[in-house]
Amino acid sequence: MTALLIIFAKEPRPGQVKTRLSPPLSSEGVAQLYHSFLLDILEEMGRVPDVRITLAFSPAEAQGFFRSLAPPGTDLFPQAGIDLGERMARAFAHGFKTGFGPILLRGSDTPDLPAALVSEAREVLASGKAPVVLGPATDGGYYLIGLNDPQPALFQGPAWSSSTVLSSTLKTARQRGLRVHLLPSWSDIDTYDDLLAFLHRARPAPQPGWRSLSVAMRLLGRLGD
């Protein structure tokens, strides 16, 4: 069974992405780093079997950039909604409307996330072991959510960008009688400390995140000049 994998991504414009990394990094450097995140993610997600990759991009006028960035055959559609919850709910609705199921959605804050974890999520949903899969992030959110059916209520409760997103989502799932499969936790890269931790765990090519590692090392090396 082919699943739909939606990747949420922003155009890497200086001052518009990963703003908590600047300072100490320059906004231009942060944009370069986030660009490498996208390249690493697209490469690694291309290794997940039995999925069709779609980019849900922002802002709406960035389609040309993402068309040139994404591999041939990658579907694109703009994100729509007031907050992250509404944007994710609409992305799932878009996917289910086109006939896909299961559907996986992941962010672009984890450039070293291995394909094996996304493959595990797909297999759990496809086998019917659980109707919901969540990948816990170490900051209290989640890096991936997978569904077999539309579940808009899961996106209505959390205080987005807070440390209670995962716990709030799990509570809503329990209230609705939905069994949840939890993947291993993984770390987002949002802050300078997150970036330093990434440098300690990441490895050079061909490991996931190798481009991001290279760019981060170059940018951090400049800080010491």
Secondary structure in CASP SS format (residue, H / E / C, confidence):
PFRMAT SS
TARGET T0000
AUTHOR 0000-0000-0000
METHOD secondary structure of the structure
MODEL  1
M C 1.00
T C 1.00
A E 1.00
L E 1.00
L E 1.00
I E 1.00
I E 1.00
F E 1.00
A E 1.00
K E 1.00
E C 1.00
P C 1.00
R C 1.00
P C 1.00
G C 1.00
Q C 1.00
V C 1.00
K C 1.00
T H 1.00
R H 1.00
L H 1.00
S C 1.00
P C 1.00
P C 1.00
L C 1.00
S C 1.00
S H 1.00
E H 1.00
G H 1.00
V H 1.00
A H 1.00
Q H 1.00
L H 1.00
Y H 1.00
H H 1.00
S H 1.00
F H 1.00
L H 1.00
L H 1.00
D H 1.00
I H 1.00
L H 1.00
E H 1.00
E H 1.00
M H 1.00
G C 1.00
R C 1.00
V C 1.00
P C 1.00
D C 1.00
V E 1.00
R E 1.00
I E 1.00
T E 1.00
L E 1.00
A E 1.00
F E 1.00
S E 1.00
P C 1.00
A H 1.00
E H 1.00
A H 1.00
Q H 1.00
G H 1.00
F H 1.00
F H 1.00
R H 1.00
S H 1.00
L H 1.00
A C 1.00
P C 1.00
P C 1.00
G C 1.00
T C 1.00
D E 1.00
L E 1.00
F E 1.00
P E 1.00
Q C 1.00
A C 1.00
G C 1.00
I C 1.00
D C 1.00
L H 1.00
G H 1.00
E H 1.00
R H 1.00
M H 1.00
A H 1.00
R H 1.00
A H 1.00
F H 1.00
A H 1.00
H H 1.00
G H 1.00
F H 1.00
K H 1.00
T C 1.00
G C 1.00
F C 1.00
G C 1.00
P C 1.00
I E 1.00
L E 1.00
L E 1.00
R E 1.00
G C 1.00
S C 1.00
D C 1.00
T C 1.00
P C 1.00
D C 1.00
L C 1.00
P C 1.00
A H 1.00
A H 1.00
L H 1.00
V H 1.00
S H 1.00
E H 1.00
A H 1.00
R H 1.00
E H 1.00
V H 1.00
L H 1.00
A H 1.00
S H 1.00
G C 1.00
K C 1.00
A C 1.00
P C 1.00
V E 1.00
V E 1.00
L E 1.00
G E 1.00
P E 1.00
A E 1.00
T C 1.00
D C 1.00
G C 1.00
G C 1.00
Y E 1.00
Y E 1.00
L E 1.00
I E 1.00
G E 1.00
L E 1.00
N C 1.00
D C 1.00
P C 1.00
Q C 1.00
P H 1.00
A H 1.00
L H 1.00
F H 1.00
Q C 1.00
G C 1.00
P C 1.00
A C 1.00
W C 1.00
S C 1.00
S C 1.00
S C 1.00
T C 1.00
V H 1.00
L H 1.00
S H 1.00
S H 1.00
T H 1.00
L H 1.00
K H 1.00
T H 1.00
A H 1.00
R H 1.00
Q H 1.00
R C 1.00
G C 1.00
L C 1.00
R C 1.00
V E 1.00
H E 1.00
L E 1.00
L C 1.00
P C 1.00
S C 1.00
W E 1.00
S C 1.00
D C 1.00
I C 1.00
D C 1.00
T C 1.00
Y H 1.00
D H 1.00
D H 1.00
L H 1.00
L H 1.00
A H 1.00
F H 1.00
L H 1.00
H H 1.00
R H 1.00
A C 1.00
R C 1.00
P C 1.00
A C 1.00
P C 1.00
Q C 1.00
P C 1.00
G C 1.00
W H 1.00
R H 1.00
S H 1.00
L H 1.00
S H 1.00
V H 1.00
A H 1.00
M H 1.00
R H 1.00
L H 1.00
L H 1.00
G H 1.00
R H 1.00
L H 1.00
G C 1.00
D C 1.00
END
